Amino acid sequence: MRVLLIIDMLKDFMEKEGPLYCGDNSRKIIPFIKKKIDECRGPDCKVIYSCDAHAPDDREFSMFSPHAVKGSEGAKVIEELEPAPGDIVVEKTTVIPFYGTDLERLFVELNPEEVDVVGVCTSICVMEAVADLSVRGYRTVVFKDGIADFDKEAHDFALKRMESVYGAEIK
């Protein structure tokens, strides 16, 4: 069993009008992620979306512009990558995907041999997801063509850290 973990491919991060738009480079990863989704849908792989879903008064908004408010248009997965029947969507309220969500239970049930990670933002939610996977002992692969960040320097640092500290394979 393999899991494709898709991080925050939401309108508020991926559309130019979004309050935390990850930049034009983020749009370039969409076809790669779509290809990975198409490859994954089947009996030996599970597609899981980890998506911000904040309360209107979330304390995170003291650090970041209000974004991905639960139920808002900006909290929806972009149309190009919409979840299909059988995919799993896990809403999160922090940058840490396992904190206060069902992700732990899902991973225990699925017991994946490998977790492939794509999405945004490399230096925040993607890196936190990889850290979470690392401490739980999951073999993790991060695809360079499937991640993006609004800050190139932070992106590069995150890639290095995910490989050297968290043991992720970077492809």
Backbone as ProteinMPNN parsed JSONL, in Angstrom:
{"seq_chain_A": "MRVLLIIDMLKDFMEKEGPLYCGDNSRKIIPFIKKKIDECRGPDCKVIYSCDAHAPDDREFSMFSPHAVKGSEGAKVIEELEPAPGDIVVEKTTVIPFYGTDLERLFVELNPEEVDVVGVCTSICVMEAVADLSVRGYRTVVFKDGIADFDKEAHDFALKRMESVYGAEIK", "coords_chain_A": {"N_chain_A": [[0.858, -1.192, 0.0], [0.488, 2.17, -0.831], [0.512, 5.672, -0.136], [-0.636, 8.718, -1.428], [-0.066, 11.801, -0.378], [-1.542, 14.82, -0.397], [-0.942, 18.143, 0.018], [-2.65, 20.972, 0.997], [-3.63, 22.037, -1.551], [-5.293, 24.259, -2.251], [-7.701, 26.798, -3.145], [-7.158, 29.32, -1.921], [-4.409, 29.291, -1.707], [-3.517, 28.695, -4.219], [-4.643, 30.244, -6.239], [-4.38, 33.37, -7.919], [-5.771, 35.447, -6.692], [-5.949, 34.634, -4.137], [-5.392, 34.924, -0.599], [-3.005, 33.865, 0.416], [-1.42, 33.276, -1.801], [0.769, 31.178, -3.443], [2.444, 31.868, -5.478], [3.472, 32.182, -8.969], [5.04, 29.982, -9.71], [3.906, 27.937, -8.275], [1.678, 27.194, -9.715], [2.74, 25.69, -11.709], [3.153, 23.144, -10.74], [0.808, 21.757, -10.792], [0.042, 20.053, -13.098], [1.863, 17.906, -12.706], [1.104, 16.917, -10.184], [-1.512, 16.135, -10.775], [-0.964, 14.044, -12.543], [0.303, 12.258, -10.747], [-1.846, 11.726, -9.057], [-3.598, 10.414, -10.856], [-2.033, 8.159, -11.379], [-2.087, 6.992, -8.892], [-4.694, 6.275, -8.156], [-6.267, 3.461, -7.389], [-6.185, -0.039, -6.375], [-3.849, -0.41, -4.826], [-2.986, 1.96, -3.813], [-3.675, 4.991, -2.086], [-5.324, 8.084, -2.223], [-4.908, 10.932, -0.358], [-6.031, 13.975, 0.831], [-4.769, 16.687, 2.583], [-6.022, 19.359, 4.158], [-6.221, 22.8, 4.916], [-8.628, 24.163, 7.13], [-9.96, 26.533, 8.579], [-11.323, 28.207, 11.5], [-13.246, 31.268, 11.524], [-12.062, 33.05, 13.321], [-9.518, 32.097, 13.796], [-6.506, 31.542, 15.587], [-4.184, 31.347, 14.145], [-4.327, 33.315, 12.276], [-3.109, 35.52, 13.282], [-0.549, 35.3, 12.55], [-0.525, 34.688, 9.834], [-2.239, 35.889, 6.919], [-5.82, 35.873, 6.979], [-7.157, 32.838, 5.801], [-8.399, 30.039, 3.901], [-10.842, 29.557, 5.29], [-13.07, 27.487, 6.913], [-15.531, 26.033, 4.898], [-15.552, 28.122, 3.112], [-15.064, 29.472, -0.225], [-12.356, 29.703, -0.804], [-11.234, 27.667, 0.694], [-11.557, 25.384, -0.71], [-10.405, 22.586, -2.632], [-8.46, 23.08, -5.544], [-9.969, 23.199, -8.799], [-8.731, 21.639, -10.801], [-7.652, 19.517, -9.439], [-9.605, 18.234, -7.969], [-10.997, 16.199, -5.401], [-11.916, 12.778, -5.888], [-14.567, 10.286, -5.771], [-13.877, 7.997, -3.199], [-11.379, 9.031, -2.618], [-9.72, 10.559, 0.18], [-10.403, 13.242, 2.32], [-8.874, 15.228, 4.648], [-9.417, 17.531, 7.041], [-7.567, 20.193, 8.477], [-6.493, 22.262, 11.202], [-4.184, 23.485, 11.816], [-0.696, 24.016, 10.909], [0.353, 21.563, 11.168], [-0.264, 18.444, 10.104], [-1.122, 16.045, 11.417], [-2.027, 16.803, 13.868], [-4.776, 16.938, 15.915], [-6.442, 15.72, 14.028], [-7.901, 13.1, 11.932], [-5.869, 11.802, 10.717], [-3.797, 10.239, 11.846], [-5.161, 7.88, 12.705], [-6.087, 6.972, 10.203], [-3.667, 6.42, 8.879], [-2.646, 4.391, 10.484], [-4.578, 2.423, 10.01], [-4.309, 2.066, 7.202], [-1.606, 1.489, 6.954], [0.731, 2.22, 5.268], [3.416, 1.346, 3.03], [4.876, 3.226, 1.811], [4.87, 6.771, 1.634], [3.994, 9.24, -0.486], [4.619, 12.623, -1.049], [3.177, 15.696, -1.94], [2.454, 19.141, -2.818], [1.704, 22.363, -1.283], [2.689, 24.588, 1.193], [6.096, 24.379, 0.659], [7.978, 25.028, 2.73], [6.458, 25.211, 4.974], [3.673, 23.782, 5.583], [4.156, 21.42, 4.061], [6.749, 20.609, 4.89], [6.206, 20.246, 7.624], [4.405, 18.114, 7.493], [6.077, 16.104, 6.513], [7.857, 15.935, 8.645], [6.102, 14.967, 10.623], [5.476, 12.469, 9.487], [7.977, 11.288, 9.532], [8.623, 11.007, 12.316], [6.824, 9.076, 12.894], [7.749, 6.937, 11.572], [7.336, 6.384, 8.827], [8.189, 5.559, 5.486], [9.105, 8.053, 3.353], [8.572, 9.94, 0.435], [9.371, 12.816, -1.288], [8.356, 14.778, -3.914], [10.083, 16.852, -6.027], [9.04, 18.135, -8.278], [6.465, 18.387, -7.54], [6.001, 20.142, -5.485], [5.866, 23.447, -4.016], [6.731, 26.836, -3.124], [6.354, 30.14, -1.837], [8.691, 31.385, -1.275], [11.839, 31.11, -2.356], [14.342, 30.627, -1.085], [13.533, 29.598, 1.415], [12.185, 27.357, 0.5], [14.301, 25.83, -0.62], [15.826, 25.393, 1.719], [13.96, 23.875, 3.179], [13.733, 21.553, 1.601], [16.323, 20.51, 1.912], [16.352, 20.086, 4.693], [14.202, 18.254, 5.012], [15.294, 16.038, 3.786], [17.838, 15.616, 5.1], [17.351, 15.735, 7.895], [14.805, 14.593, 8.388], [14.842, 12.327, 6.884], [13.597, 11.903, 4.437], [13.151, 10.803, 1.087], [14.156, 12.602, -1.66], [12.89, 13.262, -4.723]], "CA_chain_A": [[0.0, 0.0, 0.0], [1.158, 3.459, -0.91], [-0.382, 6.816, 0.035], [-0.261, 10.008, -2.0], [-0.543, 12.835, 0.535], [-1.593, 16.101, -1.114], [-1.016, 19.168, 1.043], [-3.147, 22.343, 0.804], [-3.8, 22.513, -2.927], [-6.545, 24.995, -2.077], [-7.822, 28.04, -3.904], [-6.511, 30.453, -1.243], [-2.96, 29.176, -1.909], [-3.18, 28.405, -5.615], [-5.196, 31.225, -7.183], [-3.736, 34.684, -7.763], [-6.563, 36.297, -5.791], [-5.908, 34.037, -2.804], [-4.624, 35.709, 0.361], [-1.676, 33.278, 0.61], [-1.02, 32.755, -3.109], [2.148, 30.676, -3.385], [3.215, 32.379, -6.607], [3.275, 31.576, -10.285], [5.677, 28.665, -9.761], [3.007, 26.929, -7.701], [0.759, 26.728, -10.756], [3.464, 24.737, -12.563], [3.156, 21.793, -10.155], [-0.527, 21.146, -10.93], [0.015, 18.876, -13.988], [2.602, 16.806, -12.087], [0.257, 16.345, -9.13], [-2.621, 15.458, -11.465], [-0.406, 12.784, -13.036], [0.508, 11.383, -9.588], [-3.181, 11.303, -8.623], [-4.078, 9.426, -11.821], [-1.24, 6.941, -11.165], [-2.358, 6.437, -7.566], [-6.048, 5.771, -7.961], [-6.328, 2.03, -7.64], [-6.243, -0.835, -5.149], [-2.609, -0.427, -4.057], [-2.604, 3.322, -3.467], [-4.787, 5.808, -1.584], [-5.131, 9.532, -2.317], [-5.38, 11.657, 0.823], [-5.838, 15.425, 0.81], [-4.677, 17.345, 3.878], [-6.488, 20.692, 3.771], [-6.568, 23.794, 5.926], [-10.05, 24.473, 7.313], [-9.873, 27.355, 9.791], [-12.442, 29.003, 12.019], [-13.072, 32.673, 11.127], [-11.228, 33.773, 14.28], [-8.39, 31.22, 14.103], [-5.326, 32.248, 16.106], [-3.154, 31.343, 13.1], [-4.459, 34.538, 11.498], [-2.216, 36.544, 13.829], [0.727, 35.111, 11.858], [-0.775, 34.649, 8.397], [-3.513, 36.485, 6.515], [-6.934, 34.915, 7.025], [-7.183, 31.977, 4.623], [-9.008, 28.713, 3.992], [-11.858, 29.487, 6.341], [-13.911, 26.311, 6.667], [-16.762, 26.287, 4.169], [-15.395, 29.209, 2.138], [-14.593, 29.111, -1.557], [-10.898, 29.6, -0.742], [-10.849, 26.429, 1.381], [-11.813, 24.253, -1.604], [-9.328, 22.103, -3.493], [-8.587, 23.666, -6.883], [-10.774, 22.367, -9.704], [-7.892, 20.698, -11.554], [-7.257, 18.398, -8.582], [-10.722, 17.916, -7.08], [-11.084, 14.812, -4.934], [-12.882, 11.882, -6.525], [-15.09, 9.292, -4.821], [-12.845, 7.079, -2.739], [-10.29, 9.821, -2.049], [-9.992, 10.986, 1.55], [-10.065, 14.631, 2.63], [-8.696, 15.44, 6.074], [-9.307, 18.964, 7.338], [-6.661, 20.493, 9.581], [-6.608, 23.646, 11.677], [-2.83, 23.983, 12.055], [0.256, 23.618, 9.871], [0.753, 20.194, 11.483], [-1.408, 17.677, 9.601], [-1.602, 14.99, 12.3], [-2.519, 17.396, 15.11], [-6.219, 17.134, 16.011], [-7.154, 15.213, 12.848], [-8.02, 11.643, 11.836], [-4.782, 11.284, 9.888], [-3.107, 9.164, 12.583], [-5.986, 6.674, 12.611], [-6.081, 6.529, 8.811], [-2.378, 5.831, 8.552], [-2.553, 3.114, 11.201], [-5.434, 1.482, 9.278], [-3.765, 1.8, 5.868], [-0.253, 0.966, 7.123], [1.424, 2.322, 3.988], [4.845, 1.076, 2.925], [5.485, 4.462, 1.316], [3.999, 7.936, 1.551], [4.474, 10.229, -1.444], [4.121, 13.921, -0.597], [3.158, 16.814, -2.888], [1.602, 20.243, -2.386], [2.266, 23.645, -0.872], [3.876, 25.366, 0.917], [7.22, 23.509, 0.993], [8.661, 25.371, 3.981], [5.533, 25.259, 6.109], [2.845, 22.586, 5.774], [4.784, 20.225, 3.491], [7.828, 20.202, 5.79], [5.598, 19.742, 8.862], [3.859, 16.792, 7.186], [7.204, 15.177, 6.414], [8.333, 15.733, 10.026], [5.113, 14.079, 11.26], [5.644, 11.131, 8.922], [9.275, 10.798, 9.979], [8.58, 10.544, 13.71], [5.968, 7.891, 12.938], [8.482, 5.858, 10.928], [6.9, 6.088, 7.467], [9.079, 5.859, 4.366], [8.502, 9.222, 2.732], [9.163, 10.451, -0.795], [8.905, 14.158, -1.645], [8.63, 15.016, -5.333], [10.441, 18.253, -6.289], [8.134, 18.689, -9.29], [5.116, 18.438, -6.993], [5.94, 21.046, -4.337], [6.198, 24.84, -4.324], [6.777, 27.766, -2.004], [6.454, 31.533, -2.282], [10.026, 31.848, -0.886], [12.809, 30.156, -2.914], [15.335, 30.275, -0.074], [12.864, 28.727, 2.385], [11.92, 26.111, -0.235], [15.561, 25.088, -0.688], [16.13, 24.958, 3.086], [13.015, 22.816, 3.553], [14.14, 20.335, 0.897], [17.524, 20.007, 2.573], [15.974, 19.607, 6.028], [13.381, 17.052, 4.893], [16.177, 14.933, 3.44], [18.91, 15.345, 6.058], [16.859, 15.592, 9.269], [13.632, 13.725, 8.467], [15.105, 11.1, 6.147], [12.766, 11.756, 3.239], [13.806, 10.692, -0.217], [13.747, 13.721, -2.51], [12.984, 12.855, -6.143]], "C_chain_A": [[0.89, 1.237, 0.0], [0.096, 4.536, -0.712], [0.212, 8.007, -0.707], [-0.898, 11.063, -1.11], [-0.4, 14.192, -0.153], [-1.868, 17.195, -0.091], [-1.532, 20.499, 0.47], [-3.206, 22.859, -0.634], [-5.166, 23.206, -3.03], [-6.523, 26.308, -2.836], [-7.108, 29.214, -3.241], [-4.987, 30.438, -1.371], [-2.591, 29.165, -3.39], [-3.737, 29.385, -6.642], [-4.653, 32.606, -6.869], [-4.464, 35.594, -6.787], [-6.494, 35.81, -4.347], [-5.014, 34.815, -1.851], [-3.221, 35.158, 0.649], [-1.202, 32.593, -0.677], [0.468, 32.393, -3.078], [2.988, 31.071, -4.59], [3.012, 31.589, -7.876], [3.927, 30.206, -10.412], [4.774, 27.578, -9.202], [2.035, 26.381, -8.746], [1.411, 25.655, -11.631], [3.448, 23.314, -12.008], [1.835, 21.053, -10.359], [-0.526, 19.95, -11.876], [0.753, 17.67, -13.396], [1.747, 16.119, -11.024], [-0.919, 15.59, -9.742], [-2.164, 14.091, -11.969], [-0.214, 11.791, -11.877], [-0.833, 10.87, -9.055], [-3.699, 10.196, -9.54], [-3.346, 8.093, -11.659], [-1.655, 6.229, -9.874], [-3.732, 5.804, -7.437], [-6.128, 4.309, -8.391], [-6.229, 1.283, -6.322], [-4.997, -0.75, -4.258], [-2.144, 0.955, -3.621], [-3.847, 4.102, -3.044], [-4.414, 7.277, -1.695], [-5.744, 10.176, -1.08], [-5.03, 13.124, 0.666], [-5.802, 15.929, 2.25], [-4.927, 18.827, 3.623], [-6.768, 21.591, 4.972], [-8.078, 24.013, 5.939], [-10.172, 25.216, 8.637], [-11.211, 27.96, 10.206], [-12.194, 30.461, 11.627], [-12.16, 33.473, 12.062], [-9.995, 32.964, 14.688], [-7.17, 32.02, 14.555], [-4.181, 32.269, 15.105], [-3.181, 32.647, 12.294], [-3.68, 35.704, 12.1], [-0.84, 36.443, 13.169], [0.578, 35.185, 10.34], [-2.105, 35.341, 8.111], [-4.619, 35.443, 6.647], [-7.024, 34.15, 5.699], [-7.911, 30.685, 4.939], [-9.965, 28.587, 5.177], [-12.83, 28.371, 5.958], [-15.226, 26.71, 5.994], [-16.661, 27.39, 3.124], [-14.915, 28.666, 0.796], [-13.078, 28.885, -1.548], [-10.396, 28.34, -0.069], [-11.089, 25.194, 0.513], [-10.553, 23.878, -2.374], [-9.551, 22.688, -4.884], [-9.25, 22.673, -7.826], [-9.949, 21.304, -10.413], [-7.572, 19.436, -10.754], [-8.36, 17.944, -7.635], [-10.715, 16.448, -6.666], [-12.185, 14.045, -5.666], [-13.461, 10.949, -5.462], [-13.988, 8.287, -4.472], [-11.612, 7.787, -2.197], [-10.703, 10.249, -0.645], [-9.544, 12.428, 1.713], [-10.01, 14.765, 4.153], [-8.498, 16.935, 6.3], [-8.414, 19.158, 8.549], [-6.787, 21.964, 9.956], [-5.255, 24.243, 12.031], [-1.948, 23.574, 10.883], [0.699, 22.17, 10.048], [-0.409, 19.253, 11.137], [-1.941, 16.578, 10.52], [-2.251, 15.542, 13.568], [-4.03, 17.62, 15.049], [-7.012, 16.661, 14.811], [-7.244, 13.681, 12.928], [-6.861, 11.007, 11.068], [-4.037, 10.126, 10.563], [-3.868, 7.839, 12.443], [-5.972, 6.104, 11.194], [-4.774, 5.828, 8.458], [-2.176, 4.499, 9.267], [-3.375, 2.058, 10.461], [-4.818, 1.08, 7.943], [-2.393, 1.143, 5.919], [0.558, 1.031, 5.826], [2.915, 1.976, 4.091], [5.588, 2.333, 2.494], [4.432, 5.555, 1.298], [4.666, 8.929, 0.611], [3.812, 11.562, -1.105], [4.275, 14.953, -1.705], [2.317, 17.927, -2.283], [2.368, 21.493, -2.027], [1.999, 23.832, 0.62], [5.073, 24.583, 1.472], [7.753, 23.764, 2.396], [7.739, 25.418, 5.198], [4.816, 23.909, 6.189], [3.456, 21.32, 5.186], [5.871, 19.718, 4.433], [7.269, 19.651, 7.102], [5.0, 18.35, 8.655], [4.968, 15.753, 7.149], [7.793, 14.904, 7.803], [7.407, 14.767, 10.755], [5.281, 12.636, 10.776], [6.935, 10.49, 9.424], [9.21, 10.246, 11.403], [7.688, 9.315, 13.875], [6.574, 6.716, 12.173], [8.06, 5.507, 9.517], [7.981, 6.446, 6.451], [8.391, 6.956, 3.551], [9.295, 9.655, 1.51], [8.528, 11.804, -1.086], [9.318, 14.411, -3.088], [8.873, 16.509, -5.58], [9.48, 18.901, -7.276], [6.712, 18.842, -8.777], [4.979, 19.322, -5.768], [6.349, 22.45, -4.758], [6.09, 25.682, -3.064], [6.85, 29.176, -2.571], [7.837, 32.114, -2.008], [11.052, 30.804, -1.323], [13.828, 29.708, -1.877], [14.741, 29.313, 0.974], [12.565, 27.364, 1.766], [13.171, 25.232, -0.241], [15.97, 24.561, 0.689], [15.244, 23.779, 3.481], [13.367, 21.495, 2.871], [15.335, 19.688, 1.592], [17.18, 19.405, 3.937], [15.156, 18.315, 5.955], [14.244, 15.833, 4.571], [17.145, 14.601, 4.577], [18.426, 15.108, 7.484], [15.734, 14.565, 9.364], [13.766, 12.449, 7.643], [14.237, 10.861, 4.926], [13.647, 11.586, 2.01], [13.261, 11.836, -1.063], [13.971, 13.294, -3.949], [12.681, 14.026, -7.044]], "O_chain_A": [[1.885, 1.328, 0.719], [-1.067, 4.349, -1.069], [1.412, 8.269, -0.624], [-2.121, 11.208, -1.086], [0.705, 14.647, -0.448], [-2.897, 17.181, 0.584], [-0.92, 21.073, -0.43], [-2.86, 24.012, -0.891], [-6.048, 22.793, -3.783], [-5.461, 26.856, -3.131], [-6.506, 30.031, -3.938], [-4.343, 31.466, -1.166], [-1.493, 29.573, -3.77], [-3.335, 29.35, -7.804], [-4.485, 32.971, -5.706], [-3.839, 36.424, -6.126], [-6.938, 36.508, -3.435], [-3.971, 35.32, -2.267], [-2.343, 35.905, 1.08], [-0.66, 31.488, -0.648], [1.31, 33.219, -2.727], [4.137, 30.643, -4.704], [2.463, 30.487, -7.87], [3.426, 29.352, -11.143], [4.868, 26.421, -9.612], [1.618, 25.225, -8.661], [0.725, 24.818, -12.218], [3.709, 22.368, -12.751], [1.759, 19.848, -10.12], [-1.051, 18.901, -11.502], [0.312, 16.533, -13.567], [1.675, 14.891, -10.972], [-1.277, 14.513, -9.265], [-2.884, 13.101, -11.841], [-0.537, 10.611, -12.018], [-0.94, 9.712, -8.651], [-4.18, 9.166, -9.067], [-3.95, 7.027, -11.785], [-1.58, 5.003, -9.784], [-3.898, 4.865, -6.658], [-6.065, 3.975, -9.574], [-6.191, 1.904, -5.26], [-5.087, -0.995, -3.055], [-1.032, 1.107, -3.115], [-4.934, 3.895, -3.582], [-3.315, 7.673, -1.307], [-6.926, 9.999, -0.787], [-3.881, 13.476, 0.402], [-6.697, 15.633, 3.041], [-4.133, 19.483, 2.947], [-7.456, 21.2, 5.915], [-8.722, 24.045, 4.89], [-10.448, 24.619, 9.678], [-12.098, 28.19, 9.385], [-11.045, 30.852, 11.418], [-11.554, 34.46, 11.644], [-9.485, 33.125, 15.797], [-6.846, 33.054, 13.971], [-3.296, 33.119, 15.2], [-2.174, 33.035, 11.7], [-3.599, 36.769, 11.488], [-0.054, 37.389, 13.222], [1.463, 35.689, 9.649], [-2.991, 35.373, 8.965], [-4.374, 34.253, 6.447], [-6.972, 34.742, 4.621], [-8.025, 30.287, 6.098], [-9.898, 27.635, 5.955], [-13.338, 28.32, 4.838], [-15.934, 27.602, 6.46], [-17.585, 27.576, 2.332], [-14.424, 27.541, 0.706], [-12.58, 27.976, -2.213], [-9.234, 27.975, -0.246], [-10.846, 24.073, 0.959], [-9.741, 24.736, -2.721], [-10.687, 22.783, -5.35], [-9.11, 21.46, -7.67], [-10.42, 20.183, -10.607], [-7.254, 18.399, -11.336], [-8.077, 17.333, -6.605], [-10.456, 15.564, -7.483], [-13.232, 14.594, -6.011], [-12.904, 10.835, -4.37], [-13.27, 7.799, -5.345], [-10.871, 7.211, -1.401], [-11.891, 10.296, -0.325], [-8.445, 12.797, 1.3], [-10.975, 14.455, 4.851], [-7.536, 17.527, 5.811], [-8.482, 18.403, 9.519], [-7.143, 22.801, 9.127], [-5.181, 25.381, 12.494], [-2.394, 22.872, 9.975], [1.352, 21.611, 9.166], [-1.434, 19.27, 11.818], [-3.112, 16.213, 10.411], [-2.953, 14.812, 14.267], [-4.51, 18.401, 14.227], [-8.126, 17.13, 14.582], [-6.735, 13.059, 13.861], [-6.877, 9.806, 10.801], [-3.69, 9.144, 9.907], [-3.283, 6.81, 12.104], [-5.859, 4.892, 11.01], [-4.775, 4.776, 7.818], [-1.591, 3.577, 8.7], [-2.924, 0.924, 10.3], [-4.804, -0.099, 7.589], [-2.046, 0.344, 5.05], [1.024, 0.001, 5.34], [3.576, 2.27, 5.087], [6.777, 2.49, 2.774], [3.265, 5.313, 0.992], [5.77, 9.402, 0.878], [2.6, 11.628, -0.899], [5.331, 15.08, -2.324], [1.553, 17.693, -1.346], [3.525, 21.666, -2.41], [1.095, 23.207, 1.173], [5.059, 24.172, 2.632], [7.958, 22.825, 3.165], [8.195, 25.638, 6.32], [5.328, 22.984, 6.818], [3.29, 20.243, 5.758], [5.913, 18.528, 4.743], [7.807, 18.682, 7.638], [5.081, 17.501, 9.543], [4.821, 14.655, 7.686], [8.182, 13.775, 8.103], [7.873, 13.849, 11.431], [5.233, 11.698, 11.572], [6.975, 9.292, 9.706], [9.69, 9.143, 11.665], [7.783, 8.601, 14.873], [5.993, 5.632, 12.127], [8.394, 4.423, 9.039], [8.609, 7.501, 6.543], [7.248, 6.805, 3.118], [10.524, 9.729, 1.541], [7.304, 11.93, -1.127], [10.49, 14.275, -3.439], [7.981, 17.331, -5.368], [9.139, 20.076, -7.136], [5.847, 19.363, -9.482], [3.961, 19.27, -5.079], [7.084, 22.628, -5.729], [5.453, 25.299, -2.083], [7.357, 29.376, -3.675], [8.136, 33.22, -2.457], [11.131, 29.73, -0.727], [14.144, 28.521, -1.8], [15.382, 28.337, 1.363], [12.679, 26.337, 2.434], [13.112, 24.046, 0.087], [16.41, 23.418, 0.813], [15.725, 22.8, 4.051], [13.305, 20.437, 3.497], [15.356, 18.48, 1.828], [17.671, 18.331, 4.285], [15.382, 17.39, 6.735], [13.958, 14.727, 5.03], [17.261, 13.442, 4.976], [19.05, 14.339, 8.214], [15.7, 13.761, 10.296], [12.894, 11.582, 7.699], [14.152, 9.736, 4.434], [14.737, 12.152, 1.916], [12.048, 12.016, -1.169], [15.096, 12.999, -4.352], [12.709, 13.888, -8.266]]}, "name": "protein", "num_of_chains": 1, "seq": "MRVLLIIDMLKDFMEKEGPLYCGDNSRKIIPFIKKKIDECRGPDCKVIYSCDAHAPDDREFSMFSPHAVKGSEGAKVIEELEPAPGDIVVEKTTVIPFYGTDLERLFVELNPEEVDVVGVCTSICVMEAVADLSVRGYRTVVFKDGIADFDKEAHDFALKRMESVYGAEIK"}
